[in-house]
Amino acid sequence: MAKLTIDQLKAKLTPAKQLATELILEREYAPKGEKATYEQIADQVGVTDRTLLEWRKDPYFAQYLSVVSTQKLDNFRGLADAQLINLIKGTSNNGNASIKALELYYKIAGVLVERREVVNTDSTDSTLDVDKIKAEIERLRGVSE
């Protein structure tokens, strides 16, 4: 299924389904012990919990839920950046800069890139000789016959 814009997704969902996605996300973001049950969400929307379960299987519903969740998360970008800066400065970590925060900052900035290097420690000649390979194939063919 192609990625649709939020407006295209809204057009494919009833107002009740849109409300259900908002309530499901509120549930997901709520602190432990304050989460609404799916039965409560279904009641608020005016459907059964079984209907709500069926809606969650709808690809447009799932995609809309994902898009709205991403938008909500994007609202915290400034807060996350501020916390990262505090960790780098050491103002939120007992006065010590966080090495992990510094690592994350450099990864985000593209300065730190994880690389893996494979080194051949085999001392034998690693160059390929086509004639030797052909001769070995012929020798092996002779053994198997």
C-alpha angles and dihedrals in degrees: 000000000000120000110260130200118253090254091052090050092048089053089057094049130069118236087253092057090048090052090048091055091052091050093046090052091048086053092050093049095043119106117259111279093026097071116122116232121242087247090057091048091049090050091051091051093044099243137100122268087245090058090049089053090051091050090054088060091057108104092217090051091049092047092048090049090052094048094048091047091052090050091052091049091049088060088067095053094101092049092048091049091049091050090049090052091050090051091050091049091045093234093125099036107063091282094301123116114238113242090203090054090051090049091050092048092053092047091051090048090051093238095112114054123175111235133179121203122200114208122193108222093178107118094204120103107275097192116113120236110198093201092053091049092050091048091050091050091051091048091051092048089054091052094051095050 
